[in-house]
Amino acid sequence: MNLDFQEKEFRQYTEQAVSIYFDWLKRLRGSKIYHNYTPAQIQERFNETLPEEETPVESLLASVGSDVFEMSNFNPSPNYYGYITGGGNQVGILAEFLKAGLNQNNLKWHNAPANSEMEKIVIKWLCQFMGYPDDSAGVLVSGGSEGNFLHLAVMRKVMGPASLSQKGLYGQKPMTVYVSSQGHSSFDKAMDLLGMGKDYLRKIPVDDQFQVRVDLMEEAVQKDLNEGLLPIGVIGIAGSTNNGAIDKLDKLAALAKKYKLWYMVDAAYGGPAAGTAVAGHLFRGMSEADAVLVNPHKWLYVPFQVAAVIVRKKEHLKNTFSLVPDYLRGGLEKTEREDLMDLTLQLTKDFKALKVWMTFKAYGAKKLRLAIENDIAIVRYFQELVNASEDFEMLGPANLSIATFRYVSENDGIKSNQARVDAVNERILELIEEDGRIFFAGTRINNRPALRINCNNYRRTKADIDFLLMVLRELGEKVLLRSV
Ligand SMILES: Cc1ncc(COP(=O)(O)O)c(C=O)c1O
């Protein structure tokens, strides 16, 4: 049964797909970017019995255009400020299309030669972009959570007992790992899933700049050593998820060296800013790390999904992940051939390198740096407006592309009433979804509700920030007037 189309038909479908994308993109500004559908409404649109018969592709694409696009969040819009979501890029779209055409199964070198070599080049370019030693090795994975899991697996392998692979953790001293209280939750998950236990992830308090207290981290290491535990590694945060804080990475490098600990930097989000003139100095010390995580799908605007697990020495990845059963011995075992499956958990993975490679090639590092610097400038502009206003306040410095803040209008005398400020801000977050013109989610700063925006999108201008504040003021006033 042949599933291929005639070339002419296929060209028509791609033309139709391009039109769907551009019809959507034309609405970047000025309309709702979030439609507030309920799960039931979405299920109703898509839920049908398994289609036994064919659907003409033309009408299938039309329904993707009307239903899937309409019921998706408009993440590439400059009015979208949610989580840490990169704006994507159009060369990346072409790469994803061609990647699916190539359909490389890249577990072994001989099965995906261009893919296997390109992945090495992309890792080198990422290192060069961030100012990390470019003779490092790495592998591309799905995202930061998988990346942090793999990084802790490497740390455990390099620093843990030699018998670990065969005998497991039974009867061993608990291994302890040190990270800022602002560290990403994927470290907790990884400690749990790797059998090291969440309790042994030592979460160290931060100072008023949200940077980890290195003195308290050292005390924690000493305490664990005195109590007979096995400290194995220090994690530095280069762009915290909550508000973009960057630890004093050079001080952490010195601490790791002093106690002979593995040093890993989670630069999943912030890493690319290390390559910029405006923020590069904040990352001093990252180059001394044994290992770094960076997600091109965040601040290099590469479409989801791609993160890079980078280590100074390739054998650390190989020793952790390589396992070759009989059925994977195919191909000439030439030493210069590097099988990607030896460097990570997955066997088959998609050709992630293509979209990163094409992004670097098409735009060039210079333009990408300028885009990142523009994002930083936009957030600083937001910070200036907030600081100059009477109805908003910042909740910490905006070092990178994230700002945390709250609405504190004098109206209604709320400023002096902490509980009321918190309630108003929580209600604003609900109204943002109901309203749909802008989009972001909140967080908690110092245990209180906070508004939080993130700007990893080169399409954004200062006028978009003015629009954001206008909408937020409108929603804030509505809440204060108790009209909603
Ligand atoms: C610092 C940091 N590490 C790890 C992650 C997890 O990355 P992902 O969302 O790609 O799983 C994030 C996500 O925002 C992050 O900010």
The ligand as a Gaussian input file, in Angstrom:
#p B3LYP/6-31G(d) Opt

LIG

0 1
 C       17.117000      26.946000      34.436000
 C       16.252000      25.897000      33.793000
 N       16.644000      24.619000      33.789000
 C       15.900000      23.643000      33.249000
 C       14.697000      23.933000      32.661000
 C       13.860000      22.833000      32.068000
 O       13.875000      22.991000      30.675000
 P       12.729000      22.362000      29.734000
 O       11.529000      23.226000      29.896000
 O       13.332000      22.429000      28.385000
 O       12.509000      20.949000      30.207000
 C       14.234000      25.244000      32.647000
 C       12.929000      25.579000      32.068000
 O       12.462000      26.685000      32.087000
 C       15.030000      26.262000      33.218000
 O       14.630000      27.537000      33.239000

